[in-house]
Amino acid sequence: MPDHVQADNEMVFSGSPARPRGMGLLIRLCLAQGIESWFIPLQEPGRNGVGEKVNDHYHAKFLARVEVPGAAALQAAHLAFEQQHNSRYRYS
């Protein structure tokens, strides 16, 4: 399980039109599992594109290429990929 999850501010993640400050299903799931949820700042939609770019890169360069036999191996491989990625790419 991750220590944190990052998402955009879409209502499906954070609440509903009737209760925009309420906790959506994602927040409730994260709280139940002890996962910290991070959201992009309000009124800064440009940051969502950066997250999408990272996710696309992660899928293409890691998930589509690396086979791991179990959760422990996945965690080790993910950490290695994360360190390599962060040393090569900088996002504004």
C-alpha positions as CSV (number, residue, x, y, z in Angstrom):
1,M,0.0,0.0,0.0
2,P,1.3,3.5,-0.8
3,D,2.0,6.1,1.9
4,H,0.1,8.7,-0.1
5,V,-2.1,9.1,-3.2
6,Q,-2.2,12.2,-5.3
7,A,-5.3,13.2,-7.3
8,D,-6.9,16.2,-8.9
9,N,-9.7,18.1,-7.3
10,E,-12.6,16.6,-9.3
11,M,-15.7,16.2,-7.3
12,V,-15.7,12.4,-7.6
13,F,-12.5,12.4,-5.5
14,S,-13.2,15.1,-2.9
15,G,-17.0,15.3,-2.5
16,S,-20.2,16.0,-4.5
17,P,-21.9,19.0,-6.0
18,A,-24.3,19.0,-3.0
19,R,-21.5,18.7,-0.5
20,P,-18.3,20.1,-2.2
21,R,-16.4,20.1,1.1
22,G,-17.4,16.5,2.0
23,M,-15.3,13.4,1.9
24,G,-15.6,11.4,-1.3
25,L,-15.1,7.7,-1.6
26,L,-11.4,8.1,-2.4
27,I,-10.7,10.1,0.8
28,R,-12.7,7.7,2.9
29,L,-10.8,4.7,1.5
30,C,-7.5,6.4,2.1
31,L,-8.4,7.3,5.7
32,A,-9.5,3.8,6.4
33,Q,-6.2,2.4,5.1
34,G,-3.9,5.0,6.7
35,I,-3.0,6.5,3.3
36,E,-2.5,10.3,3.1
37,S,-4.4,11.8,0.2
38,W,-2.9,14.8,-1.7
39,F,-4.8,17.1,-4.0
40,I,-3.6,19.7,-6.5
41,P,-4.2,23.3,-5.3
42,L,-7.6,24.7,-6.1
43,Q,-7.7,26.9,-9.2
44,E,-4.4,25.5,-10.5
45,P,-5.5,23.1,-13.2
46,G,-2.2,23.2,-15.0
47,R,-0.7,21.0,-12.3
48,N,-3.0,18.2,-13.3
49,G,-1.2,17.9,-16.6
50,V,2.1,17.3,-14.8
51,G,0.5,14.4,-12.8
52,E,-0.9,12.9,-16.0
53,K,2.5,13.1,-17.6
54,V,4.2,11.3,-14.7
55,N,1.5,8.6,-14.7
56,D,1.9,8.1,-18.5
57,H,5.6,7.8,-18.1
58,Y,5.3,5.4,-15.2
59,H,3.0,3.2,-17.1
60,A,5.1,3.2,-20.3
61,K,8.5,2.9,-18.8
62,F,7.8,0.7,-15.7
63,L,4.5,-1.1,-15.6
64,A,4.5,-2.1,-19.3
65,R,8.1,-3.4,-19.1
66,V,8.8,-4.8,-15.7
67,E,7.5,-8.2,-14.5
68,V,7.7,-8.9,-10.8
69,P,6.8,-12.0,-8.9
70,G,5.2,-10.5,-5.9
71,A,4.5,-7.4,-3.7
72,A,8.0,-7.3,-2.1
73,A,9.7,-7.4,-5.5
74,L,7.3,-4.8,-6.9
75,Q,8.1,-2.4,-4.0
76,A,11.8,-2.8,-4.6
77,A,11.5,-2.3,-8.3
78,H,9.2,0.7,-7.9
79,L,11.6,2.4,-5.5
80,A,14.5,1.8,-8.0
81,F,12.4,3.2,-10.8
82,E,11.4,6.2,-8.7
83,Q,15.0,7.1,-7.8
84,Q,16.1,6.7,-11.4
85,H,13.2,8.8,-12.7
86,N,13.6,11.6,-10.2
87,S,17.3,11.9,-10.9
88,R,16.6,12.4,-14.6
89,Y,13.4,14.3,-14.9
90,R,12.4,17.6,-13.4
91,Y,8.9,19.0,-13.7
92,S,8.1,22.7,-13.3
